């Protein structure tokens, strides 16, 4: 259980307000993982005779996704933006009160809702990001580029969710002890310090954006 009384008090209130019914945390996790993996595999199954330049799609989309993650986190997730208030509320007002640098670990699967994006987010991400990207790149480049771009983007989203979930697991658990997770978790832990959260460590996955824009705090 959380040791900080103020955090524990907020967690209890959050659970009452947001998890009023039976919330299946592991089903939420499985849905996000399953749908994302299915889309990635379906995209990869469409590839045929990929040219050398087409493979460049993967690192380019990876870098693009990392910067979207960075600016999305540094911007609307921590600063109110008209039309995106729900994102600010869910992240700054809820997630950062549920988890602080002193209380980073969830108590049970009932708390997964405070970590993972809502299930509808993956459907929105596929429809609002994946489909338009595929149509644009299929028209402007090649079909292989389009499928690779969508596969990479969705895989990055799932990578984001898995890593973020791992950071809020018990660091001594099997997930918390996966090689590399602890180092990335420490960066995210600093971000959960209320004094630092609006200035440092905005990348959830790999600190490329933080390195480029000098916002990495160790």
C-alpha positions as a Python dict, from the first residue, in 0.01 Angstrom:
ca = {
    (1, 'X'): (0, 0, 0),
    (2, 'X'): (110, 359, -49),
    (3, 'X'): (307, 506, 240),
    (4, 'X'): (231, 874, 177),
    (5, 'X'): (-106, 954, 345),
    (6, 'X'): (-194, 1225, 92),
    (7, 'X'): (-127, 991, -200),
    (8, 'X'): (-324, 710, -39),
    (9, 'X'): (-616, 944, 28),
    (10, 'X'): (-620, 1054, -334),
    (11, 'X'): (-593, 695, -458),
    (12, 'X'): (-896, 592, -255),
    (13, 'X'): (-1097, 886, -390),
    (14, 'X'): (-985, 810, -746),
    (15, 'X'): (-1087, 445, -714),
    (16, 'X'): (-1431, 542, -587),
    (17, 'X'): (-1487, 797, -864),
    (18, 'X'): (-1321, 624, -1160),
    (19, 'X'): (-1358, 254, -1074),
    (20, 'X'): (-1708, 254, -933),
    (21, 'X'): (-1780, -91, -1079),
    (22, 'X'): (-1570, -399, -1132),
    (23, 'X'): (-1270, -279, -1331),
    (24, 'X'): (-1083, -566, -1506),
    (25, 'X'): (-729, -430, -1505),
    (26, 'X'): (-564, -729, -1670),
    (27, 'X'): (-836, -737, -1936),
    (28, 'X'): (-761, -370, -2007),
    (29, 'X'): (-393, -456, -2044),
    (30, 'X'): (-470, -758, -2263),
    (31, 'X'): (-703, -557, -2488),
    (32, 'X'): (-445, -286, -2553),
    (33, 'X'): (-172, -544, -2615),
    (34, 'X'): (-385, -778, -2825),
    (35, 'X'): (-536, -517, -3056),
    (36, 'X'): (-200, -345, -3107),
    (37, 'X'): (-18, -670, -3185),
    (38, 'X'): (-296, -780, -3421),
    (39, 'X'): (-271, -455, -3619),
    (40, 'X'): (109, -479, -3636),
    (41, 'X'): (99, -840, -3759),
    (42, 'X'): (-171, -761, -4016),
    (43, 'X'): (37, -472, -4150),
    (44, 'X'): (353, -683, -4171),
    (45, 'X'): (162, -957, -4352),
    (46, 'X'): (89, -713, -4637),
    (47, 'X'): (456, -646, -4715),
    (48, 'X'): (613, -778, -5033),
    (49, 'X'): (956, -734, -5194),
    (50, 'X'): (1062, -446, -4972),
    (51, 'X'): (1324, -219, -5126),
    (52, 'X'): (1627, -87, -4930),
    (53, 'X'): (1491, 268, -4917),
    (54, 'X'): (1153, 146, -4798),
    (55, 'X'): (1317, 1, -4486),
    (56, 'X'): (1419, 357, -4391),
    (57, 'X'): (1053, 407, -4301),
    (58, 'X'): (1104, 222, -3972),
    (59, 'X'): (1370, 449, -3811),
    (60, 'X'): (1208, 763, -3952),
    (61, 'X'): (865, 679, -3807),
    (62, 'X'): (1031, 571, -3482),
    (63, 'X'): (1200, 912, -3451),
    (64, 'X'): (879, 1091, -3550),
    (65, 'X'): (682, 898, -3285),
    (66, 'X'): (945, 975, -3022),
    (67, 'X'): (916, 1348, -3091),
    (68, 'X'): (535, 1331, -3092),
    (69, 'X'): (559, 1160, -2755),
    (70, 'X'): (795, 1430, -2631),
    (71, 'X'): (598, 1733, -2746),
    (72, 'X'): (262, 1578, -2658),
    (73, 'X'): (386, 1516, -2306),
    (74, 'X'): (565, 1848, -2268),
    (75, 'X'): (266, 2033, -2414),
    (76, 'X'): (-101, 1937, -2362),
    (77, 'X'): (-36, 1665, -2105),
    (78, 'X'): (116, 1923, -1869),
    (79, 'X'): (-33, 2251, -1991),
    (80, 'X'): (-404, 2317, -2055),
    (81, 'X'): (-482, 2348, -2426),
    (82, 'X'): (-828, 2430, -2554),
    (83, 'X'): (-999, 2117, -2680),
    (84, 'X'): (-748, 1889, -2507),
    (85, 'X'): (-849, 1952, -2148),
    (86, 'X'): (-932, 1587, -2085),
    (87, 'X'): (-572, 1489, -2163),
    (88, 'X'): (-441, 1747, -1916),
    (89, 'X'): (-688, 1635, -1650),
    (90, 'X'): (-612, 1267, -1690),
    (91, 'X'): (-236, 1314, -1689),
    (92, 'X'): (-147, 1607, -1465),
    (93, 'X'): (-450, 1614, -1237),
    (94, 'X'): (-492, 1238, -1199),
    (95, 'X'): (-186, 1035, -1300),
    (96, 'X'): (64, 1268, -1131),
    (97, 'X'): (-138, 1271, -810),
    (98, 'X'): (-185, 894, -811),
    (99, 'X'): (189, 840, -863),
    (100, 'X'): (466, 1059, -723),
    (101, 'X'): (841, 1010, -711),
    (102, 'X'): (791, 867, -361),
    (103, 'X'): (496, 645, -452),
    (104, 'X'): (556, 505, -801),
    (105, 'X'): (407, 158, -766),
    (106, 'X'): (44, 58, -819),
    (107, 'X'): (-124, -141, -542),
    (108, 'X'): (-321, -390, -754),
    (109, 'X'): (-462, -447, -1103),
    (110, 'X'): (-751, -218, -1005),
    (111, 'X'): (-504, 69, -1043),
    (112, 'X'): (-414, -6, -1406),
    (113, 'X'): (-667, 255, -1517),
    (114, 'X'): (-437, 521, -1370),
    (115, 'X'): (-147, 392, -1583),
    (116, 'X'): (-281, 276, -1920),
    (117, 'X'): (-453, 483, -2184),
    (118, 'X'): (-828, 413, -2207),
    (119, 'X'): (-915, 116, -2434),
    (120, 'X'): (-1086, 350, -2678),
    (121, 'X'): (-755, 532, -2724),
    (122, 'X'): (-606, 246, -2923),
    (123, 'X'): (-910, 245, -3153),
    (124, 'X'): (-883, 624, -3190),
    (125, 'X'): (-510, 592, -3254),
    (126, 'X'): (-567, 336, -3529),
    (127, 'X'): (-850, 531, -3690),
    (128, 'X'): (-719, 883, -3635),
    (129, 'X'): (-351, 816, -3695),
    (130, 'X'): (-305, 482, -3870),
    (131, 'X'): (-564, 509, -4147),
    (132, 'X'): (-479, 868, -4257),
    (133, 'X'): (-107, 786, -4248),
    (134, 'X'): (-159, 476, -4461),
    (135, 'X'): (-368, 666, -4718),
    (136, 'X'): (-116, 951, -4739),
    (137, 'X'): (192, 731, -4774),
    (138, 'X'): (25, 488, -5011),
    (139, 'X'): (-48, 787, -5236),
    (140, 'X'): (282, 974, -5188),
    (141, 'X'): (525, 682, -5159),
    (142, 'X'): (457, 308, -5187),
    (143, 'X'): (223, 54, -5034),
    (144, 'X'): (514, -105, -4846),
    (145, 'X'): (607, 231, -4694),
    (146, 'X'): (247, 279, -4585),
    (147, 'X'): (225, -62, -4416),
    (148, 'X'): (567, -23, -4250),
    (149, 'X'): (477, 322, -4119),
    (150, 'X'): (152, 208, -3960),
    (151, 'X'): (315, -105, -3816),
    (152, 'X'): (598, 101, -3665),
    (153, 'X'): (363, 365, -3526),
    (154, 'X'): (133, 113, -3358),
    (155, 'X'): (431, -88, -3230),
    (156, 'X'): (573, 232, -3081),
    (157, 'X'): (242, 305, -2909),
    (158, 'X'): (241, -43, -2756),
    (159, 'X'): (607, -5, -2656),
    (160, 'X'): (508, 319, -2481),
    (161, 'X'): (227, 146, -2292),
    (162, 'X'): (440, -152, -2190),
    (163, 'X'): (733, 57, -2069),
    (164, 'X'): (512, 302, -1881),
    (165, 'X'): (335, 9, -1718),
    (166, 'X'): (671, -143, -1622),
    (167, 'X'): (783, 181, -1453),
    (168, 'X'): (484, 162, -1219),
    (169, 'X'): (533, -205, -1134),
    (170, 'X'): (723, -306, -823),
    (171, 'X'): (1090, -257, -919),
    (172, 'X'): (1169, -594, -757),
    (173, 'X'): (909, -779, -964),
    (174, 'X'): (999, -982, -1271),
    (175, 'X'): (879, -699, -1493),
    (176, 'X'): (1067, -438, -1292),
    (177, 'X'): (1389, -637, -1319),
    (178, 'X'): (1385, -665, -1699),
    (179, 'X'): (1725, -537, -1826),
    (180, 'X'): (1709, -167, -1911),
    (181, 'X'): (1376, -102, -1741),
    (182, 'X'): (1531, 19, -1416),
    (183, 'X'): (1743, 284, -1588),
    (184, 'X'): (1447, 419, -1785),
    (185, 'X'): (1229, 396, -1475),
    (186, 'X'): (1470, 622, -1287),
    (187, 'X'): (1428, 890, -1554),
    (188, 'X'): (1050, 862, -1525),
    (189, 'X'): (1073, 867, -1146),
    (190, 'X'): (1241, 1210, -1162),
    (191, 'X'): (961, 1328, -1390),
    (192, 'X'): (710, 1233, -1119),
    (193, 'X'): (879, 1472, -877),
    (194, 'X'): (623, 1758, -856),
    (195, 'X'): (905, 2013, -870),
    (196, 'X'): (1045, 1868, -1195),
    (197, 'X'): (745, 1733, -1386),
    (198, 'X'): (684, 2041, -1603),
    (199, 'X'): (1052, 2087, -1692),
    (200, 'X'): (1229, 1753, -1734),
    (201, 'X'): (1215, 1397, -1870),
    (202, 'X'): (917, 1420, -2104),
    (203, 'X'): (1004, 1110, -2302),
    (204, 'X'): (832, 806, -2153),
    (205, 'X'): (1021, 558, -2370),
    (206, 'X'): (1369, 656, -2492),
    (207, 'X'): (1505, 1003, -2405),
    (208, 'X'): (1580, 1113, -2760),
    (209, 'X'): (1363, 1424, -2744),
    (210, 'X'): (1493, 1508, -2396),
    (211, 'X'): (1849, 1477, -2526),
    (212, 'X'): (1780, 1692, -2832),
    (213, 'X'): (1606, 1968, -2635),
    (214, 'X'): (1820, 1943, -2321),
    (215, 'X'): (1542, 1851, -2083),
    (216, 'X'): (1693, 1529, -1954),
    (217, 'X'): (1733, 1515, -1577),
    (218, 'X'): (1936, 1231, -1424),
}
